[in-house]
Amino acid sequence: MGRDKPKKPRRPRTPGEIVNALADAYRCSHCHSETGPLVEAVPGIYRLEIQHDDSCPVRRGVLPDLPDLFRAIDAA
């Protein structure tokens, strides 16, 4: 039986850092999307625009973007 090693405490990240990490990690699996500007609409509430290609099925609403979003959350 091994002993548990103490882990270095993580520095708490600000909401802006978390949203920026999410924006950097987001990739649409159906097109070459780009993330638009990050806007803090109301203090503490951020809006991120994903600019999908015109022919992207996610943009047209045929397929959901949740799988790509979950991958970005996992990577961030």
C-alpha positions, 0 to 999 in steps of 0.5 A, a space after each residue: 500500500 502506497 501513501 497518498 502524496 500531497 498535491 500542489 494546490 491549484 491556483 483558482 482561475 478567474 471566470 475570464 481565464 476559464 472562458 478564454 481556455 474554453 474558446 481556445 479549446 473549441 473545435 467544430 468537428 464538421 468545419 473549420 470554425 473560428 471563435 469570435 470575440 469574447 464579450 463580457 455583456 454583463 459583469 461576470 457573464 461572457 458571450 462567445 461567438 462561434 463562427 461556423 462555415 456556411 455549409 456546416 451542419 451545426 450552423 444549419 441546425 442539423 446536428 448539435 454542437 454539444 459533443 464539440 462543447 463537451 470536448 472543449 470543456 474537457 480540454 480546458 
